[in-house]
Each structure stands twice: as structure tokens, then as C-alpha cells.
Amino acid sequence: MIPTQDEVRQEQTAEIRRRQKARATIMAVLMGALVILIFAVSIAKIRAGMPHG
């Protein structure tokens, strides 16, 4: 059976949405990692500037 044009469009739209969701998830993970990295560097700088004792 040959898929209708509407079915093909729905499949293409679903594939685009899956790719967008995957890209959004990757970006969220990368942004979260950047926040954690900046936080860790800030803590390290604060600790380095404090007197030991």
C-alpha cells in the first residue's frame, strides 16, 4: 500500500519533532554542565582567596 501524502507529512513532522527534542535535551545537558563548571570554578577561587586556618 502506498502511503498518502498526509501520512508522509505526519511521519516527516514526527521525525522533525523527535530531532528537535533530542537537540533540546543535548543543549539542556550542556548548559547544566556549564553552570556546574562555573560554580565549581567560583568555589575554587573563593577557597583559594580565604586564609588557611
C-alpha positions as a printed Julia matrix, in Angstrom:
53×3 Matrix{Float64}:
  0.0    0.0    0.0
  1.37   3.42  -0.94
  1.22   5.96   1.91
 -0.87   9.02   1.27
  0.69  12.46   1.18
 -0.9   13.27   4.55
  0.65  10.18   6.14
  4.04  11.1    4.72
  3.71  14.64   6.13
  2.76  13.28   9.55
  5.8   10.98   9.54
  8.07  13.84   8.5
  6.62  16.12  11.16
  7.05  13.42  13.81
 10.69  12.92  12.76
 11.36  16.66  12.92
  9.84  16.82  16.41
 11.98  13.87  17.57
 15.12  15.6   16.29
 14.15  18.89  17.93
 13.52  17.13  21.25
 16.87  15.34  21.06
 18.66  18.61  20.26
 16.88  20.39  23.12
 17.86  17.63  25.55
 21.52  17.83  24.49
 21.51  21.61  24.87
 19.95  21.35  28.33
 22.61  18.88  29.46
 25.42  21.05  28.06
 24.03  24.19  29.69
 23.68  22.37  33.0
 27.28  21.18  32.74
 28.43  24.74  32.04
 26.58  26.02  35.11
 28.17  23.33  37.28
 31.62  24.11  35.84
 31.26  27.84  36.52
 30.0   27.11  40.04
 32.96  24.78  40.73
 35.48  27.35  39.45
 33.86  30.04  41.6
 34.05  27.86  44.71
 37.7   27.05  43.96
 38.55  30.75  43.59
 36.73  31.61  46.83
 38.57  28.89  48.72
 41.94  29.93  47.26
 41.39  33.51  48.45
 40.49  32.57  52.03
 43.21  32.34  54.7
 44.07  28.83  55.82
 43.47  28.07  59.44
